[in-house]
Each structure stands twice: as C-alpha cells, then as structure tokens.
Amino acid sequence: MRTLLLTVICVLITACSRVEQEPSQELKIAAASDLTLAFHEIGQQFEKQTGTKVTFIFGSTGQLAEQIKNGAPFDVFAAANVQYVDELNDKGLIVPDTRQIYALGRIGIATKADNPLVVQTLEDLLKPEVKKIAIANPNHAPYGLAAKQALEKAGIWEKVKNKLVYGKNISDTFAYIESGNTEAGIIALSLVKKGEVRFQLIDDAMHEPIQQAIAVIKKTKHEKQAQEFIQFLNRSAGQQIMKKYGFVIPEGK
C-alpha cells in the first residue's frame, strides 16, 4: 500500500511539472499605437470566441520591429506600415505567407475640444497662435511620416519645423494635444473619441497610403492561435470593428 501511495504521488508530481512547463495559451501581439482602441475591442471579442488570452504591446511600428529583430517574444506583429513587416520577412523573422495588409489608416488635424483656436487646414498651422504642433516621430512612426509628407506637400514643412514636438508614437502624440501641451497636432483618425478633440481629416492624396500589415512571428510557440487571430481580424466581425474606428478595409478583404 505504501509503495502504491508513493507511486501515485510521484505520478502527480510529474504531471504537475509537465503542466507548469507547457506554454500558456496566451498570445502576445506587438501592435502599432494607432490600433489601441480597435484592438482592445477586437481582443475582447476574440477571447470570448476562442478562449485564447490576448496581451497587446503597443508602440511605434519602427521600435516594435527593432524589438522583434532583437528577439522579443511576440507571436504576432500588427504594423502601421507594410514596409516594416516586409523587412522582417526578408530577414526570415516571420512565418512565410502570413503577411497581409489588413487596413489603411487616415490622419487629420486635431485640437483640444475646449481650445477656442480654430485649426481646420494645414495652412492654419502657420497661425502665430499655434506655437507647438505635435506629430509622431517620422523616423520610426508611420503616422508621423504621413504627417511630414502632408506638411511637405502643402509646402509648409520648413515653416512649421520649429514648432514641431515629436511623440514617440501616435498615442504619445495624442497625449500632447489632450494635455494642452501643444495647440494642435496631426494624429490617427482611429484614436479620436467624440468630445475629446476637434478633428479635421486630411485628404489622403497629401501623403503615401498608410498600408497596415500583420504577420505571425516565426519564433512563436502559438502559431495556430496567431493564425486564428489574423483570421478573426479579417472576418466580418473584425472588419466592422476596424471600420468603426475609421480604418479603411482594402478591396478584396
């Protein structure tokens, strides 16, 4: 009897040890900051339907791409610019054939809702009352690059350069406006909440298309769940949420 009891205890200890060693069913998704509102809602719906827990790490696309190159343990990369996903693909860091363009982003001029200053056009940024203008850093944030392109195309980049305050990412840029630290800024439509800011959409002909791409990271231990998340994003429910936050769904999706 004692021998049998010891055997049972050993089996239980071994089984518990195996359970502890098994990877948890949790997806870590590196996502561009413009996706913060939309992906939180999509993540909740995905968890309800699949039971797979989702953790988002939001940041500028360029900085997240660098983290992936340095071995960060992400399962999925949702970028705000397809170029960064393609660079990772060229380096063999994503699962072949998982790269997809899932949305097109839009930018606009924003001012704090209670600010009496009227800024409706890019040229309005030249007003002397506009002392500081927030944009995301164009060196690693796709929405910042689009803002720079729009200012250049409007012919006012050199005139406003000294007014610019650079956010680390587009959420950081929005915070500058919301806090009143800048009189105006150029942000993603997807981050705009009614009543927080006044927002004027910028003609998308003023900048290169903001093609947002997603892919599964090659080092993932949860490839099946990662693929399921991308599939959910591209299905009707996911697309409806993306549209709700101002994203344009590419034709054929």
Residue, then its C-alpha position, 0 to 999 in steps of 0.5 A: m500500500r505504501t509503495l502504491l501511495l508513493t507511486v501515485i504521488c510521484v505520478l502527480i508530481t510529474a504531471c504537475s511539472r509537465v503542466e507548469q512547463e507547457p506554454s500558456q495559451e496566451l498570445k502576445i501581439a506587438a501592435a502599432s499605437d494607432l490600433t489601441l482602441a480597435f484592438h482592445e475591442i477586437g481582443q475582447q471579442f476574440e477571447k470570448q470566441t476562442g478562449t485564447k488570452v490576448t496581451f497587446i504591446f503597443g508602440s511605434t511600428g519602427q521600435l516594435a520591429e527593432q524589438i522583434k529583430n532583437g528577439a522579443p517574444f511576440d507571436v504576432f506583429a500588427a504594423a502601421n506600415v507594410q514596409y516594416v513587416d516586409e523587412l522582417n520577412d526578408k530577414g526570415l523573422i516571420v512565418p512565410d505567407t502570413r503577411q497581409i495588409y489588413a487596413l489603411g489608416r487616415i490622419g487629420i488635424a486635431t485640437k483640444a475640444d475646449n481650445p477656442l483656436v480654430v485649426q481646420t487646414l494645414e495652412d492654419l498651422l502657420k497661425p502665430e497662435v499655434k506655437k507647438i504642433a505635435i506629430a509622431n516621430p517620422n523616423h520610426a512612426p508611420y503616422g508621423l511620416a504621413a504627417k511630414q509628407a502632408l506638411e511637405k506637400a502643402g509646402i509648409w514643412e520648413k515653416v512649421k519645423n520649429k514648432l514641431v514636438y515629436g511623440k514617440n508614437i501616435s498615442d504619445t502624440f495624442a497625449y500632447i494635444e489632450s494635455g494642452n501641451t501643444e495647440a494642435g497636432i496631426i494624429a490617427l483618425s482611429l484614436v479620436k473619441k467624440g468630445e475629446v478633440r476637434f478633428q479635421l481629416i486630411d485628404d489622403a492624396m497629401h501623403e503615401p497610403i498608410q498600408q497596415a500589415i500583420a504577420v505571425i512571428k516565426k519564433t512563436k510557440h502559438e502559431k495556430q492561435a496567431q493564425e486564428f487571430i489574423q483570421f478573426l481580424n479579417r472576418s466580418a466581425g473584425q472588419q466592422i470593428m476596424k471600420k468603426y474606428g475609421f480604418v479603411i478595409p482594402e478591396g478584396k478583404 
